[in-house]
Amino acid sequence: MSKEKKNSPLVDKIIKITEKLGSEVHLKAIRDAFLLTIPFLILSGFMVFIAWVILAEGTFVYNALPPGMVTAIQTTCGKVINGGQNILAILMVILVSYNLAKYKKYTNPVMPAIVSLGALFIMMPDEMSFTPMGTYGMFVALITALVVTEAFLALSKQEKLKLKISGNVPPAIIESFNNMFVIIIIELVVAILAYACVALSGMGIHDLINTVIQKPMVGVATSLPAFLLYFGFGQCLCYFFGIHPAGVINPIFEPALMVAINENNEAWLAGNEIPHIISLPFRDVYGTLGGIASTLGLIIAIFLVSKRKDLRSIAKLSLPVSIFNINEPMLFGLPIVFNPIMFIPFCFTTTVIYIVAYFATAIGLVSKLVVFTTWSTPIFLSGYMASGGDIRNVILQIVCLGIAVIIYLPFVKIMDKQQIQSVEEEDDFTDEELSL
């Protein structure tokens, strides 16, 4: 009876570390909050595409419609964006706080979420605008949600801060009064901190956090070496070991990359220099062609050279969903997970693609990405939308897909050869049994 194959100590250590990070409640709260905001961001991205790409001055649609109608559509699109992308910080402070309280098993997670929202507005500039409510206030929102929620949960356990109400009183009133002193303490402390920040530094909390935390984080996240490490290799490595990186890598780096794409969008709409090559759509437009590690290239490689019926069947099954960059059938059906033959192409294909896409953008062969598109946007449509309607970016996607095919091809041939050798060994073993 064959013994079960054990992982190496290094592999076990990597799995334990990633599993621990994936189960960390603060990262899970941020991850789940981002997932819940995806519909708002998708809608906002489409509104930007319609208002300032399809209806851009001089386009066929712009010239075909009456000026009043164009203005009305663009105004409507702008209002929709205000209800999504431009209030992302508001959405995040509520959702992160709610999720964190829920994971910590607080009975009414809505309460700390409301308190966090109130604290965020206490720190807002006196002259209100959408700027601190959008991605400019992203890190302020995340820090506020995490700190205020932790403070609320800790103080709410103190019996001395609870009002003792007796009689036939509705539970909602009891909870509201029990939390009264906790809310007063938190909101007053936040107000004092906000005032002290301006008095001591001459900057509001948003400006201070953006200068000290957000800008450095965006700088690191949008640098090519760091991006290749955590998304080019690190993300694929997590998937190879069967660990979804959404709870490990994404909550740490996605906020900074979201800020980057919004800064690109604002600069593009204002006609200014676009600041970032790398942003959140850069990851998906070029490196998620058919799914993580551009496995559409693997599917095409199988169709081109593989004679194995099982591989071709899995490729046919995976092809329809890979159009929307979903590749779980390939990951677990081929399989790619824990498959030593696929380690090199799976973990390094996107690294090569990102390097090519980065330098193609840097030397001006294609446009920088300026419109948010989610990972599930179909290939080629994503390149056209994210670039603000530049067909050259679609051509770059085709080049990147070709690179993926070329990298995967020899490893598909190895898998074919491996099966032939396995069949020959089985035939030899059967012949020996018959001779006996």
PyMOL commands that set and color helices and strands:
alter all, ss='L'
color gray80, all
select helices_A, chain A and resi 9-22+25-54+60-64+67-82+85-103+110-122+131-133+135-155+159-161+171-178+180-201+205-221+224-240+245-247+250-270+280-287+296-305+309-322+328-333+340-362+381-386+391-435
alter helices_A, ss='H'
color red, helices_A
deselect
rebuild
show_as cartoon
